[in-house]
């Protein structure tokens, strides 16, 4: 609404409940936003169509790590994702190995997960 002569109120999709704010919470869909002057509710009415779309879903990726122990020297890394076509790489960090608690050697690794498009 351009150049209103007073306060403006709003409603969405034919509701008769007008409000002073032009902010609405609504799910994806097509809506009609109606604006009208409070002092002249039947004389100056403007309707605008608004389309709200769903955003792309956020991929869920879970990385589960089972660390080696004194009785099992192998580590297990499991990657679960609802995104198809992931590239997974495990890179050893070249730092001096550290002996912990006189039981096993510790070496750092970096896990890279990339979506291929």
C-alpha positions in Angstrom: 0.0 0.0 0.0 1.5 3.3 -1.0 0.7 6.6 0.7 -1.8 5.5 3.3 -3.5 8.3 5.1 -3.3 6.6 8.5 -2.5 3.3 10.2 -2.7 0.1 8.2 -3.8 -3.4 9.3 -3.2 -6.8 7.7 -4.7 -10.2 7.3 -3.7 -13.3 5.4 -5.8 -15.5 3.1 -9.2 -14.1 3.7 -9.2 -14.1 7.5 -11.3 -11.5 9.2 -8.8 -11.2 12.0 -6.7 -8.1 11.1 -3.5 -7.2 12.9 -1.2 -4.2 13.0 1.9 -6.2 12.1 2.6 -7.4 8.5 4.5 -10.5 9.8 2.8 -13.9 9.7 4.0 -17.4 10.5 2.7 -19.8 7.8 3.8 -23.1 6.2 4.6 -23.4 2.5 1.7 -22.5 0.3 0.1 -19.6 -1.7 -1.5 -16.9 0.4 -3.3 -13.6 -0.2 -2.0 -10.8 2.0 -4.6 -8.0 2.5 -3.8 -4.6 3.7 -6.3 -1.9 4.6 -6.4 1.5 6.2 -7.8 1.3 9.8 -9.7 4.6 9.3 -11.2 3.6 6.0 -11.5 -0.3 6.1 -13.9 -0.5 3.1 -12.4 2.2 1.0 -8.8 1.4 0.6 -7.9 -2.4 0.4 -4.9 -3.9 -1.3 -4.4 -7.6 -2.0 -1.1 -9.2 -2.8 -0.4 -12.9 -3.6 2.5 -14.4 -1.7 4.1 -17.8 -2.4 6.1 -19.5 0.4 8.2 -22.4 -0.7 9.9 -25.1 1.4 13.7 -24.7 1.8 15.9 -27.5 0.7 16.2 -30.1 3.5 19.3 -30.1 5.6 21.2 -33.3 5.2 21.6 -35.4 8.3 25.0 -37.1 8.6 26.0 -39.1 11.7 29.6 -40.2 12.3 30.1 -42.9 14.8 33.6 -43.8 16.1 34.6 -46.8 18.1 38.1 -46.2 19.3 40.7 -48.9 19.7 41.2 -50.4 23.1 43.9 -52.6 24.8 42.1 -55.7 23.6 41.0 -54.4 20.1 43.6 -52.4 18.2 41.2 -51.6 15.3 39.1 -48.4 15.2 35.8 -48.4 13.5 34.3 -45.3 11.8 30.7 -45.5 10.5 29.1 -42.7 8.5 25.3 -42.7 8.1 23.6 -40.1 6.0 20.3 -39.4 4.2 22.3 -37.7 1.4 23.3 -39.9 -1.5 26.6 -39.7 -3.3 28.9 -38.7 -0.4 32.6 -39.0 -0.8 34.4 -40.0 2.4 38.1 -39.7 3.0 40.2 -40.5 6.1 43.5 -38.6 6.3 46.2 -39.4 8.8 47.6 -36.3 10.4 51.4 -36.5 10.3 52.2 -35.6 13.9 54.5 -37.5 16.2 52.5 -40.4 17.7 51.8 -40.0 21.4 51.9 -42.9 23.8 49.1 -42.7 26.3 48.9 -44.5 29.7 51.6 -47.1 28.5 48.9 -49.0 26.7 48.6 -47.8 23.0 49.8 -45.2 20.6 47.6 -42.3 19.6 47.5 -40.9 16.1 45.2 -38.1 14.9 43.1 -38.5 11.8 40.7 -36.1 9.9 37.5 -37.4 8.4 36.3 -35.5 5.3 32.7 -35.9 4.1 31.8 -34.1 0.9 28.6 -34.1 -1.1 29.3 -34.8 -4.8 27.0 -33.0 -7.2 
